[in-house]
Amino acid sequence: SCFCLVLRHEEFEEGCKATCNGPYDGKWSKTMVGFGPEHDHFAAELTYNYGVGEYRLGNDFLGLTLQSSQAVGRARRLGWPLTEVSESLYVTEAPGGYRFYLLDREQPDCDPVQKVSLAVSDLQRSVHYWSTLLGMNVMEMNEEKRCVLMGFCKSQCKLELQDIGAPVDHGTAFGRIAFSCPREQLPDIEALMRKEKQKILSPLVSLDTPGKATVEVVILADPDGHEICFVGDEAFRQLSTLDPNGNELLDKAMVADKSDEWFAKHNKQKASA
């Protein structure tokens, strides 16, 4: 698709036991958006905590790069601020302050999401973790700019690690990156991280989604505290099936969300996380 789609929308009455919505209790929702089905496209998971009104951004997420002259054209038509950072490359900010880089080239037939960029404090240590331990391939290394481009295969969205020469601050929004893999590999991933004395945030655990497939996950943290979720692919493919009613469910949830009114009526403000 040349447009970003609502792939599915799900509502939860209480906080996730694997902190999928951050370390927050209470009602929350998850909306998956992307340019095609989750099994072969990058998807962004937008989480909304009904009781939280604002998050403090850190320096951990450096941006998402998208190749799409159509997106650049739409931003111009809508008057959305664009700043040219190099030839044919523009940066813009989504609500909440998250950066998106738009490459003004024809959108490819495959996934237009090119890379996700994360900050690290020690590039060599991070390359060891993501490549030697997790098995990602190093595709480009730029010593001068202190960054590396990595991926599991050439056809997928890449991960860019940028050494910022300072501690990584995750703020309070608690994002994470997720990969699917054969379910049988999950115990091996957990065992390897234990052997290497790396941080495991959630040992192998089952997560339920009302009315949908139950998935199993292992959640790790890299040396800079970036959260990484590995999910069993077989159940994930069932869970992540494109829901034709996703857009309608999201619209209904937004109309039904009276949380702002409730807080105003009770003379309270939503929490700033």
Beta strands, then each sheet from edge to edge (+ up, - down):
strand 1: 5-12
strand 2: 28-34
strand 3: 43-49
strand 4: 52-54
strand 5: 61-67
strand 6: 83-86
strand 7: 89-93
strand 8: 99-103
strand 9: 113-120
strand 10: 137-142
strand 11: 147-151
strand 12: 158-163
strand 13: 176-181
strand 14: 199-207
strand 15: 215-221
strand 16: 227-232
strand 17: 271-272
sheet 1: 1+ 2- 3+
sheet 2: 4+ 17+
sheet 3: 6+ 7- 8+ 5+ 9- 12- 11+ 10-
sheet 4: 13+ 16+ 15- 14+
end
